[in-house]
Amino acid sequence: MRFIFALLSLVPLQAFASADCPTYPKSEWASEETLKKALADEGYSIKKFKVDGNCYEIYGRNKEGKKVEIYFDMKTLAIIKAEGLKD
């Protein structure tokens, strides 16, 4: 999991409306709790967690306290897109 979050630091923070995540049967989705725990372990706080199309999407703050919006692959929990939001 740390690899996923390490990649986040390399993702350019750009504005975008949604993400293009692959489609999986619901039986293959990773658990929301797994993602929430991994984010909390990395210092993120989640304000809003939702399913957006074929992605998990979170709004919250990173460990530096900056607002973020991140889309995750529902099976692998890989980051599909991420952006920093203005406070």
Biopython code that builds the backbone (N, CA, C, O; Angstrom):
import numpy as np
from Bio.PDB.StructureBuilder import StructureBuilder

atoms = [
    (1, "MET", "N", (0.804, -1.192, 0.000)),
    (1, "MET", "CA", (0.000, 0.000, 0.000)),
    (1, "MET", "C", (0.852, 1.263, 0.000)),
    (1, "MET", "O", (0.486, 2.256, -0.629)),
    (2, "ARG", "N", (1.968, 1.236, 0.688)),
    (2, "ARG", "CA", (2.797, 2.444, 0.729)),
    (2, "ARG", "C", (3.259, 2.849, -0.665)),
    (2, "ARG", "O", (3.440, 4.035, -0.942)),
    (3, "PHE", "N", (3.451, 1.863, -1.544)),
    (3, "PHE", "CA", (3.852, 2.155, -2.918)),
    (3, "PHE", "C", (2.807, 3.027, -3.602)),
    (3, "PHE", "O", (3.151, 3.969, -4.317)),
    (4, "ILE", "N", (1.526, 2.713, -3.381)),
    (4, "ILE", "CA", (0.445, 3.494, -3.982)),
    (4, "ILE", "C", (0.546, 4.942, -3.537)),
    (4, "ILE", "O", (0.447, 5.857, -4.355)),
    (5, "PHE", "N", (0.741, 5.148, -2.258)),
    (5, "PHE", "CA", (0.768, 6.507, -1.743)),
    (5, "PHE", "C", (2.071, 7.225, -2.086)),
    (5, "PHE", "O", (2.098, 8.451, -2.188)),
    (6, "ALA", "N", (3.132, 6.475, -2.262)),
    (6, "ALA", "CA", (4.378, 7.085, -2.722)),
    (6, "ALA", "C", (4.182, 7.633, -4.135)),
    (6, "ALA", "O", (4.719, 8.686, -4.480)),
    (7, "LEU", "N", (3.423, 6.925, -4.934)),
    (7, "LEU", "CA", (3.145, 7.398, -6.283)),
    (7, "LEU", "C", (2.363, 8.708, -6.277)),
    (7, "LEU", "O", (2.509, 9.529, -7.183)),
    (8, "LEU", "N", (1.539, 8.899, -5.258)),
    (8, "LEU", "CA", (0.751, 10.118, -5.178)),
    (8, "LEU", "C", (1.639, 11.347, -5.205)),
    (8, "LEU", "O", (1.263, 12.363, -5.790)),
    (9, "SER", "N", (2.789, 11.279, -4.594)),
    (9, "SER", "CA", (3.679, 12.431, -4.575)),
    (9, "SER", "C", (4.244, 12.727, -5.961)),
    (9, "SER", "O", (4.736, 13.829, -6.205)),
    (10, "LEU", "N", (4.180, 11.763, -6.862)),
    (10, "LEU", "CA", (4.692, 11.954, -8.209)),
    (10, "LEU", "C", (3.614, 12.398, -9.204)),
    (10, "LEU", "O", (3.929, 12.833, -10.312)),
    (11, "VAL", "N", (2.350, 12.288, -8.805)),
    (11, "VAL", "CA", (1.245, 12.630, -9.692)),
    (11, "VAL", "C", (1.088, 14.141, -9.717)),
    (11, "VAL", "O", (0.923, 14.763, -8.667)),
    (12, "PRO", "N", (1.138, 14.750, -10.922)),
    (12, "PRO", "CA", (0.926, 16.191, -10.981)),
    (12, "PRO", "C", (-0.500, 16.518, -10.523)),
    (12, "PRO", "O", (-1.448, 15.822, -10.888)),
    (13, "LEU", "N", (-0.642, 17.550, -9.745)),
    (13, "LEU", "CA", (-1.947, 17.929, -9.250)),
    (13, "LEU", "C", (-2.595, 18.871, -10.257)),
    (13, "LEU", "O", (-2.227, 20.040, -10.373)),
    (14, "GLN", "N", (-3.576, 18.326, -10.986)),
    (14, "GLN", "CA", (-4.242, 19.067, -12.043)),
    (14, "GLN", "C", (-5.735, 19.078, -11.779)),
    (14, "GLN", "O", (-6.265, 18.217, -11.078)),
    (15, "ALA", "N", (-6.399, 20.059, -12.347)),
    (15, "ALA", "CA", (-7.850, 20.120, -12.227)),
    (15, "ALA", "C", (-8.479, 19.160, -13.233)),
    (15, "ALA", "O", (-8.052, 19.082, -14.385)),
    (16, "PHE", "N", (-9.489, 18.438, -12.784)),
    (16, "PHE", "CA", (-10.231, 17.550, -13.662)),
    (16, "PHE", "C", (-11.573, 17.260, -13.019)),
    (16, "PHE", "O", (-11.736, 17.411, -11.808)),
    (17, "ALA", "N", (-12.526, 16.845, -13.825)),
    (17, "ALA", "CA", (-13.875, 16.637, -13.312)),
    (17, "ALA", "C", (-14.088, 15.228, -12.806)),
    (17, "ALA", "O", (-14.730, 15.041, -11.772)),
    (18, "SER", "N", (-13.572, 14.231, -13.502)),
    (18, "SER", "CA", (-13.770, 12.856, -13.076)),
    (18, "SER", "C", (-12.607, 12.014, -13.576)),
    (18, "SER", "O", (-11.682, 12.521, -14.210)),
    (19, "ALA", "N", (-12.669, 10.727, -13.284)),
    (19, "ALA", "CA", (-11.582, 9.828, -13.671)),
    (19, "ALA", "C", (-12.141, 8.689, -14.509)),
    (19, "ALA", "O", (-13.333, 8.385, -14.458)),
    (20, "ASP", "N", (-11.268, 8.072, -15.270)),
    (20, "ASP", "CA", (-11.648, 6.958, -16.134)),
    (20, "ASP", "C", (-11.094, 5.671, -15.524)),
    (20, "ASP", "O", (-9.986, 5.246, -15.848)),
    (21, "CYS", "N", (-11.869, 5.067, -14.649)),
    (21, "CYS", "CA", (-11.450, 3.841, -13.970)),
    (21, "CYS", "C", (-11.989, 2.616, -14.703)),
    (21, "CYS", "O", (-13.062, 2.671, -15.304)),
    (22, "PRO", "N", (-11.245, 1.509, -14.655)),
    (22, "PRO", "CA", (-11.739, 0.278, -15.262)),
    (22, "PRO", "C", (-12.980, -0.228, -14.534)),
    (22, "PRO", "O", (-13.208, 0.099, -13.369)),
    (23, "THR", "N", (-13.775, -1.026, -15.235)),
    (23, "THR", "CA", (-14.985, -1.612, -14.660)),
    (23, "THR", "C", (-14.699, -3.029, -14.189)),
    (23, "THR", "O", (-14.083, -3.822, -14.901)),
    (24, "TYR", "N", (-15.158, -3.336, -12.975)),
    (24, "TYR", "CA", (-15.017, -4.679, -12.403)),
    (24, "TYR", "C", (-16.360, -5.109, -11.826)),
    (24, "TYR", "O", (-17.160, -4.260, -11.433)),
    (25, "PRO", "N", (-16.618, -6.407, -11.769)),
    (25, "PRO", "CA", (-17.806, -6.866, -11.038)),
    (25, "PRO", "C", (-17.655, -6.481, -9.571)),
    (25, "PRO", "O", (-16.544, -6.460, -9.041)),
    (26, "LYS", "N", (-18.765, -6.178, -8.923)),
    (26, "LYS", "CA", (-18.718, -5.739, -7.525)),
    (26, "LYS", "C", (-18.015, -6.759, -6.640)),
    (26, "LYS", "O", (-17.405, -6.391, -5.636)),
    (27, "SER", "N", (-18.093, -8.026, -6.996)),
    (27, "SER", "CA", (-17.443, -9.066, -6.192)),
    (27, "SER", "C", (-15.921, -8.930, -6.187)),
    (27, "SER", "O", (-15.256, -9.507, -5.326)),
    (28, "GLU", "N", (-15.357, -8.172, -7.139)),
    (28, "GLU", "CA", (-13.908, -7.985, -7.223)),
    (28, "GLU", "C", (-13.433, -6.671, -6.598)),
    (28, "GLU", "O", (-12.230, -6.423, -6.522)),
    (29, "TRP", "N", (-14.363, -5.835, -6.153)),
    (29, "TRP", "CA", (-13.970, -4.556, -5.562)),
    (29, "TRP", "C", (-13.232, -4.789, -4.258)),
    (29, "TRP", "O", (-13.606, -5.659, -3.472)),
    (30, "ALA", "N", (-12.188, -4.015, -4.031)),
    (30, "ALA", "CA", (-11.525, -4.006, -2.725)),
    (30, "ALA", "C", (-12.472, -3.338, -1.732)),
    (30, "ALA", "O", (-13.312, -2.524, -2.115)),
    (31, "SER", "N", (-12.332, -3.677, -0.493)),
    (31, "SER", "CA", (-13.232, -3.116, 0.511)),
    (31, "SER", "C", (-12.937, -1.636, 0.752)),
    (31, "SER", "O", (-11.784, -1.203, 0.746)),
    (32, "GLU", "N", (-14.010, -0.878, 0.964)),
    (32, "GLU", "CA", (-13.866, 0.542, 1.297)),
    (32, "GLU", "C", (-13.052, 0.700, 2.578)),
    (32, "GLU", "O", (-12.241, 1.618, 2.698)),
    (33, "GLU", "N", (-13.275, -0.197, 3.529)),
    (33, "GLU", "CA", (-12.569, -0.113, 4.803)),
    (33, "GLU", "C", (-11.059, -0.291, 4.630)),
    (33, "GLU", "O", (-10.274, 0.341, 5.337)),
    (34, "THR", "N", (-10.656, -1.146, 3.695)),
    (34, "THR", "CA", (-9.224, -1.335, 3.427)),
    (34, "THR", "C", (-8.601, -0.027, 2.960)),
    (34, "THR", "O", (-7.533, 0.363, 3.433)),
    (35, "LEU", "N", (-9.269, 0.648, 2.031)),
    (35, "LEU", "CA", (-8.752, 1.917, 1.520)),
    (35, "LEU", "C", (-8.761, 2.983, 2.612)),
    (35, "LEU", "O", (-7.783, 3.713, 2.774)),
    (36, "LYS", "N", (-9.849, 3.076, 3.351)),
    (36, "LYS", "CA", (-9.935, 4.083, 4.413)),
    (36, "LYS", "C", (-8.828, 3.886, 5.451)),
    (36, "LYS", "O", (-8.214, 4.853, 5.901)),
    (37, "LYS", "N", (-8.579, 2.639, 5.825)),
    (37, "LYS", "CA", (-7.526, 2.359, 6.808)),
    (37, "LYS", "C", (-6.147, 2.715, 6.260)),
    (37, "LYS", "O", (-5.327, 3.307, 6.960)),
    (38, "ALA", "N", (-5.896, 2.346, 4.989)),
    (38, "ALA", "CA", (-4.596, 2.654, 4.382)),
    (38, "ALA", "C", (-4.374, 4.164, 4.315)),
    (38, "ALA", "O", (-3.272, 4.641, 4.583)),
    (39, "LEU", "N", (-5.406, 4.909, 3.962)),
    (39, "LEU", "CA", (-5.280, 6.367, 3.913)),
    (39, "LEU", "C", (-5.026, 6.946, 5.304)),
    (39, "LEU", "O", (-4.173, 7.817, 5.472)),
    (40, "ALA", "N", (-5.762, 6.464, 6.290)),
    (40, "ALA", "CA", (-5.562, 6.940, 7.666)),
    (40, "ALA", "C", (-4.152, 6.621, 8.143)),
    (40, "ALA", "O", (-3.517, 7.442, 8.805)),
    (41, "ASP", "N", (-3.660, 5.426, 7.808)),
    (41, "ASP", "CA", (-2.303, 5.030, 8.199)),
    (41, "ASP", "C", (-1.245, 5.931, 7.563)),
    (41, "ASP", "O", (-0.159, 6.101, 8.118)),
    (42, "GLU", "N", (-1.557, 6.505, 6.406)),
    (42, "GLU", "CA", (-0.630, 7.400, 5.717)),
    (42, "GLU", "C", (-0.819, 8.862, 6.128)),
    (42, "GLU", "O", (-0.144, 9.744, 5.594)),
    (43, "GLY", "N", (-1.719, 9.126, 7.061)),
    (43, "GLY", "CA", (-1.892, 10.482, 7.570)),
    (43, "GLY", "C", (-2.980, 11.293, 6.895)),
    (43, "GLY", "O", (-3.081, 12.497, 7.130)),
    (44, "TYR", "N", (-3.797, 10.664, 6.062)),
    (44, "TYR", "CA", (-4.885, 11.371, 5.401)),
    (44, "TYR", "C", (-6.111, 11.413, 6.305)),
    (44, "TYR", "O", (-6.358, 10.484, 7.075)),
    (45, "SER", "N", (-6.872, 12.492, 6.207)),
    (45, "SER", "CA", (-8.178, 12.542, 6.859)),
    (45, "SER", "C", (-9.210, 12.621, 5.736)),
    (45, "SER", "O", (-9.035, 13.369, 4.774)),
    (46, "ILE", "N", (-10.273, 11.854, 5.864)),
    (46, "ILE", "CA", (-11.294, 11.771, 4.823)),
    (46, "ILE", "C", (-12.523, 12.545, 5.264)),
    (46, "ILE", "O", (-13.114, 12.266, 6.307)),
    (47, "LYS", "N", (-12.893, 13.518, 4.453)),
    (47, "LYS", "CA", (-14.116, 14.271, 4.717)),
    (47, "LYS", "C", (-15.296, 13.601, 4.025)),
    (47, "LYS", "O", (-16.387, 13.508, 4.587)),
    (48, "LYS", "N", (-15.066, 13.131, 2.793)),
    (48, "LYS", "CA", (-16.131, 12.495, 2.016)),
    (48, "LYS", "C", (-15.542, 11.316, 1.253)),
    (48, "LYS", "O", (-14.490, 11.439, 0.626)),
    (49, "PHE", "N", (-16.219, 10.182, 1.306)),
    (49, "PHE", "CA", (-15.814, 8.970, 0.588)),
    (49, "PHE", "C", (-17.021, 8.527, -0.206)),
    (49, "PHE", "O", (-18.113, 8.386, 0.346)),
    (50, "LYS", "N", (-16.833, 8.302, -1.524)),
    (50, "LYS", "CA", (-17.979, 7.883, -2.326)),
    (50, "LYS", "C", (-17.537, 7.030, -3.502)),
    (50, "LYS", "O", (-16.359, 6.972, -3.855)),
    (51, "VAL", "N", (-18.524, 6.372, -4.094)),
    (51, "VAL", "CA", (-18.318, 5.659, -5.343)),
    (51, "VAL", "C", (-18.716, 6.625, -6.449)),
    (51, "VAL", "O", (-19.838, 7.131, -6.470)),
    (52, "ASP", "N", (-17.786, 6.878, -7.370)),
    (52, "ASP", "CA", (-18.044, 7.777, -8.496)),
    (52, "ASP", "C", (-17.827, 6.989, -9.774)),
    (52, "ASP", "O", (-16.689, 6.797, -10.204)),
    (53, "GLY", "N", (-18.906, 6.534, -10.379)),
    (53, "GLY", "CA", (-18.783, 5.690, -11.570)),
    (53, "GLY", "C", (-18.103, 4.389, -11.196)),
    (53, "GLY", "O", (-18.635, 3.606, -10.408)),
    (54, "ASN", "N", (-16.930, 4.157, -11.758)),
    (54, "ASN", "CA", (-16.158, 2.946, -11.485)),
    (54, "ASN", "C", (-14.973, 3.207, -10.563)),
    (54, "ASN", "O", (-14.040, 2.405, -10.513)),
    (55, "CYS", "N", (-15.000, 4.307, -9.843)),
    (55, "CYS", "CA", (-13.889, 4.689, -8.962)),
    (55, "CYS", "C", (-14.374, 4.879, -7.536)),
    (55, "CYS", "O", (-15.534, 5.214, -7.297)),
    (56, "TYR", "N", (-13.457, 4.658, -6.584)),
    (56, "TYR", "CA", (-13.643, 5.198, -5.249)),
    (56, "TYR", "C", (-13.092, 6.609, -5.312)),
    (56, "TYR", "O", (-12.045, 6.844, -5.914)),
    (57, "GLU", "N", (-13.786, 7.542, -4.699)),
    (57, "GLU", "CA", (-13.338, 8.933, -4.699)),
    (57, "GLU", "C", (-13.338, 9.444, -3.265)),
    (57, "GLU", "O", (-14.283, 9.219, -2.509)),
    (58, "ILE", "N", (-12.272, 10.127, -2.907)),
    (58, "ILE", "CA", (-12.232, 10.739, -1.583)),
    (58, "ILE", "C", (-11.942, 12.229, -1.696)),
    (58, "ILE", "O", (-11.226, 12.689, -2.586)),
    (59, "TYR", "N", (-12.524, 12.955, -0.766)),
    (59, "TYR", "CA", (-12.186, 14.357, -0.532)),
    (59, "TYR", "C", (-11.680, 14.404, 0.900)),
    (59, "TYR", "O", (-12.291, 13.829, 1.801)),
    (60, "GLY", "N", (-10.591, 15.071, 1.103)),
    (60, "GLY", "CA", (-10.060, 15.156, 2.450)),
    (60, "GLY", "C", (-8.801, 15.991, 2.483)),
    (60, "GLY", "O", (-8.619, 16.908, 1.682)),
    (61, "ARG", "N", (-7.933, 15.657, 3.425)),
    (61, "ARG", "CA", (-6.672, 16.379, 3.588)),
    (61, "ARG", "C", (-5.533, 15.379, 3.683)),
    (61, "ARG", "O", (-5.661, 14.316, 4.290)),
    (62, "ASN", "N", (-4.404, 15.750, 3.062)),
    (62, "ASN", "CA", (-3.226, 14.888, 3.147)),
    (62, "ASN", "C", (-2.516, 15.136, 4.468)),
    (62, "ASN", "O", (-2.976, 15.932, 5.286)),
    (63, "LYS", "N", (-1.402, 14.459, 4.674)),
    (63, "LYS", "CA", (-0.717, 14.578, 5.966)),
    (63, "LYS", "C", (-0.151, 15.967, 6.210)),
    (63, "LYS", "O", (0.155, 16.315, 7.350)),
    (64, "GLU", "N", (-0.006, 16.770, 5.156)),
    (64, "GLU", "CA", (0.443, 18.165, 5.313)),
    (64, "GLU", "C", (-0.732, 19.098, 5.577)),
    (64, "GLU", "O", (-0.535, 20.296, 5.780)),
    (65, "GLY", "N", (-1.958, 18.561, 5.577)),
    (65, "GLY", "CA", (-3.145, 19.370, 5.836)),
    (65, "GLY", "C", (-3.743, 20.027, 4.613)),
    (65, "GLY", "O", (-4.679, 20.817, 4.736)),
    (66, "LYS", "N", (-3.224, 19.720, 3.429)),
    (66, "LYS", "CA", (-3.742, 20.315, 2.197)),
    (66, "LYS", "C", (-4.932, 19.508, 1.691)),
    (66, "LYS", "O", (-4.946, 18.280, 1.783)),
    (67, "LYS", "N", (-5.934, 20.211, 1.154)),
    (67, "LYS", "CA", (-7.119, 19.555, 0.621)),
    (67, "LYS", "C", (-6.760, 18.756, -0.633)),
    (67, "LYS", "O", (-5.976, 19.204, -1.470)),
    (68, "VAL", "N", (-7.348, 17.570, -0.743)),
    (68, "VAL", "CA", (-7.111, 16.717, -1.909)),
    (68, "VAL", "C", (-8.409, 16.068, -2.364)),
    (68, "VAL", "O", (-9.353, 15.899, -1.593)),
    (69, "GLU", "N", (-8.423, 15.712, -3.635)),
    (69, "GLU", "CA", (-9.469, 14.889, -4.231)),
    (69, "GLU", "C", (-8.729, 13.784, -4.972)),
    (69, "GLU", "O", (-7.902, 14.064, -5.839)),
    (70, "ILE", "N", (-9.023, 12.526, -4.634)),
    (70, "ILE", "CA", (-8.288, 11.405, -5.214)),
    (70, "ILE", "C", (-9.269, 10.339, -5.676)),
    (70, "ILE", "O", (-10.221, 10.003, -4.971)),
    (71, "TYR", "N", (-9.021, 9.809, -6.878)),
    (71, "TYR", "CA", (-9.806, 8.715, -7.446)),
    (71, "TYR", "C", (-8.955, 7.449, -7.436)),
    (71, "TYR", "O", (-7.787, 7.472, -7.825)),
    (72, "PHE", "N", (-9.550, 6.346, -6.986)),
    (72, "PHE", "CA", (-8.852, 5.072, -6.867)),
    (72, "PHE", "C", (-9.530, 3.998, -7.698)),
    (72, "PHE", "O", (-10.756, 3.966, -7.803)),
    (73, "ASP", "N", (-8.727, 3.118, -8.289)),
    (73, "ASP", "CA", (-9.217, 1.907, -8.937)),
    (73, "ASP", "C", (-9.899, 1.062, -7.860)),
    (73, "ASP", "O", (-9.330, 0.852, -6.789)),
    (74, "MET", "N", (-11.099, 0.581, -8.131)),
    (74, "MET", "CA", (-11.883, -0.121, -7.112)),
    (74, "MET", "C", (-11.364, -1.527, -6.808)),
    (74, "MET", "O", (-11.697, -2.092, -5.767)),
    (75, "LYS", "N", (-10.570, -2.087, -7.684)),
    (75, "LYS", "CA", (-10.036, -3.431, -7.454)),
    (75, "LYS", "C", (-8.629, -3.379, -6.856)),
    (75, "LYS", "O", (-8.344, -4.043, -5.860)),
    (76, "THR", "N", (-7.762, -2.589, -7.469)),
    (76, "THR", "CA", (-6.356, -2.566, -7.054)),
    (76, "THR", "C", (-6.048, -1.456, -6.044)),
    (76, "THR", "O", (-5.010, -1.479, -5.383)),
    (77, "LEU", "N", (-6.947, -0.501, -5.933)),
    (77, "LEU", "CA", (-6.778, 0.698, -5.105)),
    (77, "LEU", "C", (-5.639, 1.587, -5.583)),
    (77, "LEU", "O", (-5.150, 2.434, -4.834)),
    (78, "ALA", "N", (-5.220, 1.397, -6.819)),
    (78, "ALA", "CA", (-4.212, 2.279, -7.413)),
    (78, "ALA", "C", (-4.833, 3.658, -7.627)),
    (78, "ALA", "O", (-6.027, 3.778, -7.901)),
    (79, "ILE", "N", (-4.017, 4.680, -7.501)),
    (79, "ILE", "CA", (-4.485, 6.042, -7.743)),
    (79, "ILE", "C", (-4.638, 6.233, -9.245)),
    (79, "ILE", "O", (-3.698, 6.027, -10.012)),
    (80, "ILE", "N", (-5.830, 6.628, -9.648)),
    (80, "ILE", "CA", (-6.106, 6.893, -11.055)),
    (80, "ILE", "C", (-5.872, 8.370, -11.358)),
    (80, "ILE", "O", (-5.231, 8.710, -12.352)),
    (81, "LYS", "N", (-6.389, 9.241, -10.507)),
    (81, "LYS", "CA", (-6.172, 10.677, -10.649)),
    (81, "LYS", "C", (-6.164, 11.304, -9.267)),
    (81, "LYS", "O", (-6.796, 10.809, -8.333)),
    (82, "ALA", "N", (-5.429, 12.410, -9.158)),
    (82, "ALA", "CA", (-5.390, 13.138, -7.886)),
    (82, "ALA", "C", (-5.231, 14.606, -8.169)),
    (82, "ALA", "O", (-4.582, 15.004, -9.137)),
    (83, "GLU", "N", (-5.831, 15.408, -7.314)),
    (83, "GLU", "CA", (-5.658, 16.851, -7.439)),
    (83, "GLU", "C", (-5.644, 17.496, -6.075)),
    (83, "GLU", "O", (-6.291, 17.036, -5.133)),
    (84, "GLY", "N", (-4.900, 18.557, -5.996)),
    (84, "GLY", "CA", (-4.916, 19.382, -4.798)),
    (84, "GLY", "C", (-5.999, 20.418, -4.963)),
    (84, "GLY", "O", (-6.196, 20.951, -6.056)),
    (85, "LEU", "N", (-6.691, 20.703, -3.907)),
    (85, "LEU", "CA", (-7.783, 21.688, -3.939)),
    (85, "LEU", "C", (-7.368, 22.919, -3.167)),
    (85, "LEU", "O", (-6.598, 22.841, -2.210)),
    (86, "LYS", "N", (-7.883, 24.044, -3.591)),
    (86, "LYS", "CA", (-7.577, 25.290, -2.875)),
    (86, "LYS", "C", (-8.339, 25.304, -1.565)),
    (86, "LYS", "O", (-9.494, 24.887, -1.490)),
    (87, "ASP", "N", (-7.668, 25.791, -0.540)),
    (87, "ASP", "CA", (-8.325, 25.890, 0.784)),
    (87, "ASP", "C", (-9.325, 27.004, 0.803)),
    (87, "ASP", "O", (-9.971, 27.236, 1.825)),
]
sb = StructureBuilder()
sb.init_structure("model")
sb.init_model(0)
sb.init_chain("A")
sb.init_seg("    ")
for serial, (resi, resn, name, xyz) in enumerate(atoms, 1):
    if name == "N":
        sb.init_residue(resn, " ", resi, " ")
    sb.init_atom(name, np.array(xyz, "f"), 0.0, 1.0, " ", f" {name:<3s}", serial, name[0])
structure = sb.get_structure()
